[in-house]
Amino acid sequence: MDDDKPILEQATDVMSSAATATTEAVKTVAKKVRKAAKKVARKVTKKKTAKKSKKAGKKASKKAVKKTKKAAKKAPKKRKKARKAKR
């Protein structure tokens, strides 16, 4: 500290420099937090979409299996009807 300046002026200088340092620190921390939050959000949304796509795939495969089973059940009936129609 300067001995030439009065103590009050020295104290205000110290306080103002501390205030600017803290505001800069807060700004940098806020930027880092935003970046981290964005990364987390991306990961979470990727996982959610992956789960949704898995569920959708499972549902689609179940539907396909049901349709093939129904078609397999109906096939013999269609054959019988076709035979009867020929007679």
C-alpha positions in Angstrom: 0.0 0.0 0.0 1.1 3.5 -0.6 2.0 5.5 2.5 1.4 8.7 0.5 -2.4 8.1 0.2 -4.7 8.5 3.2 -5.9 5.3 4.8 -9.5 5.8 3.7 -8.5 6.1 0.1 -6.2 3.0 0.4 -9.1 1.1 1.9 -11.5 2.1 -0.9 -8.9 1.1 -3.5 -8.5 -2.3 -1.9 -12.3 -2.8 -1.6 -12.9 -1.8 -5.2 -10.2 -4.1 -6.5 -11.6 -7.0 -4.4 -15.1 -6.3 -5.8 -13.9 -6.4 -9.4 -12.0 -9.6 -8.7 -15.0 -11.3 -7.2 -17.3 -10.2 -10.1 -14.8 -11.5 -12.6 -14.6 -14.8 -10.7 -18.3 -15.0 -10.6 -18.6 -14.5 -14.3 -16.0 -17.2 -15.1 -17.7 -19.6 -12.7 -21.1 -18.9 -14.3 -19.6 -19.6 -17.7 -18.1 -22.9 -16.5 -21.4 -23.9 -14.9 -23.3 -23.2 -18.1 -21.0 -25.3 -20.1 -21.2 -28.2 -17.7 -25.0 -27.9 -17.6 -25.1 -28.0 -21.4 -22.9 -31.2 -21.4 -25.1 -32.9 -18.9 -28.3 -31.9 -20.7 -26.9 -33.4 -23.9 -26.0 -36.6 -22.2 -29.3 -36.9 -20.5 -31.3 -36.2 -23.7 -29.2 -38.8 -25.6 -29.9 -41.4 -23.0 -33.6 -40.6 -23.0 -33.9 -40.7 -26.7 -31.9 -44.0 -26.7 -34.3 -45.5 -24.2 -37.3 -44.2 -26.2 -35.9 -45.7 -29.4 -35.3 -49.0 -27.7 -38.9 -49.0 -26.4 -40.2 -48.1 -29.8 -38.1 -50.9 -31.4 -39.4 -53.4 -28.9 -43.0 -52.3 -29.4 -42.6 -52.5 -33.2 -41.1 -56.0 -33.0 -43.9 -57.1 -30.6 -46.5 -55.8 -33.1 -44.8 -57.6 -36.0 -44.7 -60.8 -34.0 -48.5 -60.5 -33.2 -49.3 -59.8 -36.9 -47.3 -62.8 -38.1 -49.0 -65.0 -35.5 -52.4 -63.7 -36.6 -51.5 -64.3 -40.2 -50.3 -67.8 -39.4 -53.6 -68.6 -37.7 -55.7 -67.2 -40.5 -53.8 -69.0 -43.3 -55.3 -72.4 -42.8 -58.8 -70.9 -42.6 -58.2 -69.2 -45.9 -57.0 -72.4 -47.5 -60.1 -74.2 -46.3 -62.3 -71.5 -47.7 -60.5 -71.6 -51.0 -60.9 -75.3 -51.2 -64.6 -75.0 -50.5 -65.0 -72.3 -53.1 -63.4 -74.6 -55.7 -66.0 -77.3 -55.1 
